[in-house]
Structure formats: C-alpha cells, structure tokens
Amino acid sequence: MKVGIYGQYYKGEAISYIEILLKTLAAKNIDVFIEENFYDLIKVNNFPEKEYQTFSSYKDLDNSFEVMLTVGGDGTFLRAVTYVRDLDIPILGINIGRLGFLATIQKDSISEAINLLITRKYTINERTLLSVTSNKKNDDLSEINFALNEIAVSRRNTTSMITVESYLNDEYLTSYWADGLIVATPTGSTGYSLSCGGPVITPNTKSLVLTPIAPHNLNARPLVIPENTTIKLKIIAREKQALLSLDSRTTTIDSNSVITIKKADFSLKTIQLDQQTFFKTLRDKLLWGEDKRN
C-alpha cells in the first residue's frame, strides 16, 4: 500500500501521535510519502529515524497512491484537498485538532484505524465540490478555484454591509443585505454555514445551501437548492473590494464583480471506516442524544 501524509504543525501533543502513526505504518511495511514542509518540521525534532520520500505539490501525486492521510483538524483536511484535486486519491483524516467533522479518526485510535485501513474495512464516499469563476480576472482563481466545504463572499476592512444580488439558473432570487453569503455543500453544512444558522445536510444529499451571514433583511433565511443549480452572485460594496473565501483560502474581488458558482466537474473521495458513520460523528460532535440536565 502506498500512502501520502499531510500535516501543518508538529508540536505539543501532536508529536507523540505523529510518531505513533509513522511507527505503525512502518511496522506494516506501508510505502509512505510525506508532504515536504511537514517532513521538514518532523526532522527538526530528530524524528523519524529513517528517511522518507516526499511530495510538494499536486504534480508529485498520481493515482498510485491508495490513500492520503491528514494529521490535524478539519483545516488540515481541507488543505489536503488542494493536493489531491481530481486524482481520485481517497482522504482519511486523523483528528488531533478540536471539532473534527472531516478528520474523524480520534488520536487515541490511530493503530486501530490503520488496521481497518489495511484490511479494507471501510467504504469510499463521494463528496461534492464547488467551483467558482469571476467575470473579472483573478489570478488566485486560475488554478485552484474549487472548494469542498463552501464558497463565501463577505465584507472586507469595513463595518458596512455588502449587497449580494443572487441569481439561480439566471433567475433573480433576492438581494442579501448582509455581512456576506455562504454557498455550502453538504460536507460544508456542518462548518461555517452551521454557525450562521444553516441546516445540517447529510453528505450524500444532492443539494447545496445558501446561508446569509448576519443579514439585515431579517426575512432572509437559509435556502436549500439542487446541486446542479448555477449560482450567480453580484457583489456590491461601499469599499472597492470584498472577500471571496474558498474553504480556508481567501482572495479579494472588486465591487460589482459577478461570480459564478457551480458543482465542480470532479468529486472528492473520502474514507469511512466501518466503525464510523456520519450520524455517529454528529452525535459525538454536537452532543446529540445526551441528557445534560442535572
């Protein structure tokens, strides 16, 4: 088995869990490639004892990799998507961060998770991604213009709201007067959208959700739409620019820009081990079903 490993930090308690991961993989004779910057962080701490092959970009990977392991939280998982892209390499996240809706393997279950991976006791889930284009040139969108969780527009360097004119399949929907607007996938429904009052959507639901951020027009509510909808947003701001976010990556767009958001033409594969389900994750992370009364 050939696997890649991606992480963003190597400090504190993370060190011991990363060491457990690498030693477990070595004991199973798994061919391991580590992202170059992450590997440099590990070597500073005089670990590991053996040398590993590395990768530094999307171009260094191919479909000979059977899995990409991420070590961190959901932010690390999202960053790994920019390496995997359309290569059909499934991602499995090990959570040494906080919430962990995407990175579902708990840090004290690493050895058990690797055993399940090796024995192929898992299922592959397909996750929808979004793509975005702009009517004005934006170099940041020339190569990585996709997102797994959400694409959001928001105000920049101002306390003033922005206006977001929205069109669905070229039909005018409404104008949101708000701090911004989120377009989330089912995967992203448990992220930024949820914190702004959006609904939880199960991963295999073929829908998207529009969730306004702190809307001034109080009748504006989250709206669930089919995933094949073409969404056009015209951004009108008092400032010359607004923010455009793709998961954890941000760029700026000029006021009066029109952006077009669609379902991406490729999907992301994620690994769900046999002992883990989406509903179990919801119960664990949102404390559903627990009686907190004294």
C-alpha positions as CSV (number, residue, x, y, z in Angstrom):
1,M,0.0,0.0,0.0
2,K,1.2,3.5,-0.9
3,V,0.1,6.4,1.2
4,G,0.7,10.1,1.5
5,I,0.8,12.1,4.7
6,Y,-0.1,15.7,5.1
7,G,0.0,17.9,8.2
8,Q,0.6,21.5,9.1
9,Y,2.2,21.5,12.5
10,Y,4.4,19.3,14.7
11,K,4.4,20.5,18.3
12,G,2.9,19.8,21.6
13,E,0.9,16.6,22.0
14,A,0.8,16.2,18.2
15,I,4.4,15.0,18.2
16,S,3.6,11.7,20.1
17,Y,0.6,10.9,17.9
18,I,2.5,11.5,14.7
19,E,5.3,9.2,15.9
20,I,2.7,6.5,16.7
21,L,1.3,6.9,13.1
22,L,4.7,6.6,11.4
23,K,5.8,3.7,13.6
24,T,2.5,1.9,12.9
25,L,2.9,2.4,9.2
26,A,6.5,1.3,9.2
27,A,5.6,-1.9,11.2
28,K,3.0,-2.7,8.4
29,N,5.6,-2.1,5.6
30,I,3.5,0.6,4.1
31,D,5.2,2.8,1.4
32,V,4.9,6.3,2.9
33,F,5.4,9.7,1.2
34,I,5.3,12.8,3.5
35,E,4.5,16.4,2.3
36,E,7.8,18.2,2.1
37,N,7.1,21.1,4.5
38,F,5.6,18.8,7.1
39,Y,8.6,16.5,6.8
40,D,10.9,19.4,7.5
41,L,9.1,20.1,10.7
42,I,9.3,16.5,11.8
43,K,13.1,16.3,11.0
44,V,13.8,19.4,13.2
45,N,12.7,17.3,16.1
46,N,15.2,14.5,15.2
47,F,12.4,12.1,14.2
48,P,11.9,9.8,12.3
49,E,14.9,7.5,12.4
50,K,14.5,6.5,8.7
51,E,14.3,8.7,5.6
52,Y,11.0,9.2,3.8
53,Q,10.2,10.1,0.3
54,T,8.3,13.4,-0.1
55,F,5.9,15.3,-2.3
56,S,5.4,19.0,-2.5
57,S,2.5,19.6,-4.9
58,Y,-0.4,18.1,-6.8
59,K,2.1,17.3,-9.7
60,D,4.0,15.0,-7.5
61,L,1.0,12.7,-6.8
62,D,-0.8,10.3,-9.0
63,N,-3.5,7.6,-8.6
64,S,-0.9,5.0,-7.5
65,F,-1.5,6.5,-4.0
66,E,-4.2,4.5,-2.3
67,V,-4.9,7.0,0.4
68,M,-3.9,10.4,1.7
69,L,-3.7,10.6,5.5
70,T,-4.1,14.0,7.1
71,V,-2.9,14.7,10.6
72,G,-4.5,17.7,12.3
73,G,-8.0,19.1,12.2
74,D,-10.6,19.9,9.6
75,G,-8.5,22.8,8.3
76,T,-5.6,20.4,7.6
77,F,-8.1,18.1,5.8
78,L,-9.3,21.0,3.6
79,R,-5.8,22.0,2.7
80,A,-5.0,18.4,1.6
81,V,-7.8,18.6,-0.9
82,T,-5.7,21.2,-2.9
83,Y,-3.1,18.5,-3.3
84,V,-5.4,15.6,-4.2
85,R,-7.7,17.6,-6.5
86,D,-9.1,15.3,-9.3
87,L,-6.7,12.4,-8.8
88,D,-9.3,10.2,-7.0
89,I,-7.0,9.6,-4.0
90,P,-9.2,9.0,-1.0
91,I,-8.6,11.1,2.1
92,L,-8.7,9.8,5.7
93,G,-8.3,12.4,8.4
94,I,-6.7,11.8,11.9
95,N,-8.1,14.4,14.3
96,I,-5.5,16.0,16.7
97,G,-7.4,19.3,16.4
98,R,-10.7,20.2,18.0
99,L,-14.0,19.5,16.4
100,G,-13.2,17.1,13.6
101,F,-16.2,16.6,11.3
102,L,-13.9,15.7,8.4
103,A,-11.0,14.4,10.4
104,T,-12.9,11.6,12.1
105,I,-10.2,9.3,13.4
106,Q,-9.5,10.1,17.0
107,K,-5.9,10.4,18.1
108,D,-6.1,7.5,20.5
109,S,-7.4,5.2,17.8
110,I,-4.6,5.5,15.3
111,S,-3.3,1.9,15.4
112,E,-6.8,0.5,15.2
113,A,-7.7,2.8,12.3
114,I,-4.6,1.7,10.3
115,N,-5.5,-1.9,10.8
116,L,-9.0,-1.3,9.5
117,L,-7.5,0.6,6.5
118,I,-5.1,-2.2,5.7
119,T,-7.8,-4.9,5.9
120,R,-10.0,-2.7,3.8
121,K,-12.8,-2.5,6.3
122,Y,-14.1,0.8,5.0
123,T,-16.3,2.4,2.4
124,I,-15.5,5.1,-0.1
125,N,-17.8,8.2,-0.1
126,E,-18.0,10.7,-2.9
127,R,-18.1,14.4,-1.8
128,T,-19.4,17.2,-4.0
129,L,-17.1,20.2,-4.6
130,L,-17.9,23.7,-5.8
131,S,-16.1,25.6,-8.5
132,V,-16.1,29.4,-8.9
133,T,-15.3,31.8,-11.7
134,S,-15.3,35.6,-11.9
135,N,-16.2,37.9,-14.8
136,K,-13.0,39.9,-13.8
137,K,-9.5,38.4,-14.0
138,N,-8.3,36.9,-10.7
139,D,-5.0,35.1,-10.6
140,D,-5.9,33.3,-7.4
141,L,-8.7,31.5,-9.2
142,S,-6.6,30.5,-12.2
143,E,-5.6,27.1,-10.8
144,I,-7.3,26.4,-7.5
145,N,-10.9,27.6,-8.0
146,F,-12.7,24.9,-6.1
147,A,-13.8,24.2,-2.5
148,L,-15.0,21.2,-0.5
149,N,-16.9,23.0,2.3
150,E,-18.1,26.3,1.0
151,I,-17.6,29.4,-1.1
152,A,-18.4,32.6,0.7
153,V,-18.4,36.3,-0.1
154,S,-18.1,38.8,2.7
155,R,-17.2,42.4,3.6
156,R,-13.6,43.5,3.8
157,N,-12.0,46.1,6.0
158,T,-15.3,47.8,6.8
159,T,-18.2,47.6,9.2
160,S,-20.6,48.3,6.3
161,M,-22.7,45.5,4.9
162,I,-22.5,44.4,1.4
163,T,-25.3,43.7,-1.1
164,V,-25.2,40.3,-2.8
165,E,-27.6,40.0,-5.8
166,S,-28.3,36.4,-6.3
167,Y,-29.5,34.5,-9.4
168,L,-30.3,30.8,-9.7
169,N,-30.1,29.4,-13.2
170,D,-30.3,33.1,-14.4
171,E,-33.5,33.8,-12.5
172,Y,-33.2,36.6,-9.9
173,L,-33.7,35.3,-6.4
174,T,-33.1,38.2,-4.0
175,S,-30.6,40.7,-2.8
176,Y,-29.0,39.9,0.5
177,W,-28.0,42.9,2.6
178,A,-25.6,41.2,5.0
179,D,-22.1,40.7,6.1
180,G,-21.9,38.1,3.4
181,L,-23.3,35.0,1.8
182,I,-22.2,31.3,2.1
183,V,-22.8,28.7,-0.6
184,A,-22.1,25.4,1.1
185,T,-22.0,21.8,0.1
186,P,-23.5,19.0,2.3
187,T,-19.9,18.5,3.6
188,G,-19.7,22.2,4.5
189,S,-23.1,22.3,6.1
190,T,-21.5,21.4,9.4
191,G,-19.0,24.2,9.1
192,Y,-19.3,28.0,8.6
193,S,-22.9,27.6,7.3
194,L,-24.0,25.8,10.5
195,S,-22.5,28.6,12.7
196,C,-24.6,31.1,10.7
197,G,-27.9,29.2,11.2
198,G,-27.8,26.9,8.2
199,P,-29.2,23.3,8.3
200,V,-27.2,20.1,8.6
201,I,-27.3,18.2,5.3
202,T,-26.2,14.6,5.1
203,P,-23.2,14.1,2.8
204,N,-25.0,12.0,0.1
205,T,-27.7,14.6,-0.3
206,K,-27.5,16.2,-3.8
207,S,-28.1,19.7,-2.5
208,L,-26.4,23.0,-1.8
209,V,-27.4,25.6,0.8
210,L,-27.3,29.4,0.6
211,T,-26.8,30.8,4.1
212,P,-26.6,34.6,4.7
213,I,-24.1,36.0,7.2
214,A,-25.8,38.3,9.7
215,P,-28.4,39.5,7.3
216,H,-30.0,43.0,7.7
217,N,-33.2,41.8,6.0
218,L,-34.4,39.5,8.7
219,N,-36.7,37.6,6.4
220,A,-33.6,36.2,4.7
221,R,-33.3,32.5,5.6
222,P,-31.0,29.7,4.5
223,L,-32.2,28.1,1.3
224,V,-31.6,24.5,0.1
225,I,-31.3,24.1,-3.7
226,P,-30.4,21.3,-6.1
227,E,-26.7,20.7,-6.6
228,N,-26.9,21.2,-10.3
229,T,-28.0,24.8,-9.9
230,T,-25.9,27.5,-11.5
231,I,-25.5,30.4,-8.9
232,K,-24.5,33.9,-10.0
233,L,-23.7,36.5,-7.3
234,K,-23.2,40.2,-8.0
235,I,-21.2,41.8,-5.2
236,I,-21.9,45.5,-4.4
237,A,-19.8,47.0,-1.6
238,R,-19.0,50.5,-0.4
239,E,-15.4,49.6,-0.3
240,K,-13.6,48.9,-3.6
241,Q,-13.2,45.2,-2.8
242,A,-14.9,42.3,-0.9
243,L,-13.5,39.0,0.3
244,L,-14.0,35.7,-1.6
245,S,-13.3,32.6,0.5
246,L,-12.8,29.1,-0.7
247,D,-12.8,26.9,2.4
248,S,-9.8,28.3,4.3
249,R,-8.3,30.2,1.4
250,T,-9.2,33.8,0.7
251,T,-8.8,36.3,-2.1
252,T,-10.3,39.7,-3.0
253,I,-12.8,40.6,-5.7
254,D,-13.7,44.0,-6.9
255,S,-17.0,45.6,-6.1
256,N,-19.6,45.0,-8.9
257,S,-17.9,41.7,-9.8
258,V,-20.1,38.8,-10.8
259,I,-19.0,35.4,-9.7
260,T,-20.5,32.1,-10.9
261,I,-20.6,29.1,-8.6
262,K,-21.3,25.6,-9.9
263,K,-20.9,22.0,-8.8
264,A,-17.3,21.1,-9.8
265,D,-16.7,18.6,-12.6
266,F,-14.9,16.2,-10.2
267,S,-15.7,14.9,-6.7
268,L,-13.6,14.0,-3.7
269,K,-13.3,10.5,-2.3
270,T,-13.2,10.1,1.5
271,I,-12.8,7.0,3.6
272,Q,-15.3,6.0,6.2
273,L,-14.0,3.2,8.4
274,D,-16.5,0.5,9.3
275,Q,-16.8,1.7,12.9
276,Q,-17.6,5.3,11.9
277,T,-20.8,6.9,10.4
278,F,-21.9,10.4,9.7
279,F,-24.6,10.2,12.3
280,K,-22.2,8.9,14.9
281,T,-20.0,11.9,14.2
282,L,-23.0,14.2,14.6
283,R,-23.8,12.7,17.9
284,D,-20.2,12.9,19.2
285,K,-19.5,16.4,18.0
286,L,-22.9,18.1,18.6
287,L,-23.7,16.0,21.8
288,W,-27.0,14.9,20.3
289,G,-28.9,12.4,22.4
290,E,-27.1,13.4,25.6
291,D,-29.2,14.5,28.6
292,K,-27.3,17.5,30.2
293,R,-30.0,18.1,32.9
294,N,-28.7,17.9,36.4
